[in-house]
Amino acid sequence: MRALKFRRCGNFHESYREELNVFETDFGRFWVVIGFFFVFLILPFVATPYVLYLVTNIAIYAIAVIGLNILTGYTGQISLGHGAFFGVGAYAAAIMATRFHMPFLLSVFAGGLITATVGLVFGLPSSRLKGLYLAIATLAGQFIIEYVLIHWEEVTMGTMGINLPRPTIFGVDVGGDVKFYFIAFIFLFFFLWMAVNLMRTRYGRAFIAIRDNDRAAEGMGIPIFPYKLLSFAVSSFYAGVAGALWAFFTMTITTEPFNLGLSVEFIAMVIIGGMGNMSGAIFGTVFISLLNEGLRLMADILINARIFDQAALTMAPLKEFAFGLAIVLFILIEPRGLAEVWRIVRSNFRLWPFSY
Amino acid sequence: MEFFWQLMINGLSLGFLYGISAMGFVMIYKSSSVLNFAHGELLALGAYIFLAFMMWFKIPAIPAFIITLVLCFAFGFLVERVFLRPLIGEPLIFVIMLTVGLASMMKGAILLLWGGNLYTYPEFIPQTLTLSLGGVNIQPVYNVSFMLGVVFLLIFGFFFKYTSQGIFMRSVADNQRAALSLGVNVRRIFALSWAIAALVAGMSGIVLGVINGINVHELSAIGLKVFPVVILGGLDSIAGAIVGGVIIGVLESFTGGYLTPSLRDVVPYIILVGILMVKPYGLFGQVEIERV
């Protein structure tokens, strides 16, 4: 057995292969094992149903945010339509499950594939547009998809919503809080693993080259347009799968949640977590979800205390305000997000007491 | 036929409002190339400040209007100073997301102060301004807003053409580095353009509030509808904003009248995607040339 590496104080790579390692030290592997242990063996058995619900939600959102991070953080394409893509995934899976009676896993992947196709269509403008024009095009996509979801009533049932059957895998019922928690985390780890490894392949490196300078990337022989489209498709696939899981999680869906606010929330998660960083996607999702829940809990406490009835009523706008403030502060103070904060904290510990 | 003309007039006046609302947006984009997602909230801010002066402090309309414009001007200046200056030279997505965050903050603050109800201004426009064109009556508010729009267009036309600050602003928009090397204070121009844009937005917000009533959600939705308007007209052309606004307004009105009313709000975005596919830099916009 080779010697374990735990601490390093410099860059000792001797080959390109080492550069590509997912974990720089065995310390990282160690923490991943601990994380698995905590997530699968401890948390579901000690957590209250409310906490479990919250954590499952975070896991599902994190899948969508990882997808958006592939598009925005790694390929440099802005999408303000991921909330709608999430909705497309949810509706596609719901329709597959109710109309065509597809099993759970199949309808989730069908939801992902259909969303990937839709994402491809809205990625088409990226052939000629970039930056802010693309942001506007995806914004238009958000509104158009929302309209279709509400008004294509024969398929989406409009504002009535769709009730989903309980999810089963090969006849085993996986509905309910605890079981679905495991399903969500298995999906999260699988898709995280896929995303991390995608970035080590030629495709991932092409994405990064396009982000850094698309003209230069083209000059080096990367066909930009197919790769941008690929990035859109992969990213929407992630959003679609997350949406499908979410649909099975909440059991009943309406068009309401998939608005521009959700798209903005996804982008905020990517930015606050740290763009172009996989752990950042998780950090950002956790941060925004906890911020939302924290503000909501505060409102509940205020209402129960019966002191600030009037103040409690104003909590919804305060939530909006705090959300905006969080985005603004992160962009102004730490634009690389929580992942960078985490890195700084870690390196301070590692290099202590000689922090240079 | 009368239905047609009524729709046409409605569409034109609505479009003119879109055009006026887009003017402030274009002004910011033109000088600092910032895509302002908080534009709807800037509109709302102007409308609410005016409301506060009219309802709470009981100030007559014209002084209240002037005070509102001054406050909006100061607010725009402040926003640029505090939030946007540190981001000069940062990647685009940060700038966009900063304005999104600002929008969220401003919306929250407005909801906190005024709540989400629909307000209306007390009557202050004399009824004698009603115009009648071949059987179609035009409301006095539309006339006043039209006059206001024309006055502002003229003022800004002269401002950009003849005053030194206006010329500086155009030079910064044209080529930032060249303007810097010729001694233009680019930072001050950015601040000034935000201030002026907020002022114009405040004015548009008041006009919109007079016509449709004041509600944060509706005004911020109009802020998003500015995007199709400016893309149609070209992001950096103020006259294009008016033309784009009128086209979008008329199309919206006809869709609402002849097709289904629900399609009305989506039509601008469908047009937007179409235009972006065919002519990415808008009808009047400048094609960006880029070098590695």
Interface residues (C-beta under 8 A of the other chain):
Chain A: T72 I78 L124 P125 R128 L129 G131 L132 Y133 A135 I136 A137 L139 A140 G141 F143 I144 Y147 H151 N213 R215 A216 G219 L260 V264 I267 A268 I271 M275 T314 A316 P317 L318 K319 E320 F321 A322 F323 G324 L325 A326 I327 V328 I331 L332 P335
Chain B: L35 F83 P86 L87 E90 L92 I93 F94 I96 M97 L98 V100 G101 L102 A103 S104 M105 M106 K107 G108 A109 I110 L111 L112 L224 F227 P228 I231 S262 L263 D265 V266 Y269 I270 L272 V273 L276 M277 P280 Y281 E290 R291 V292
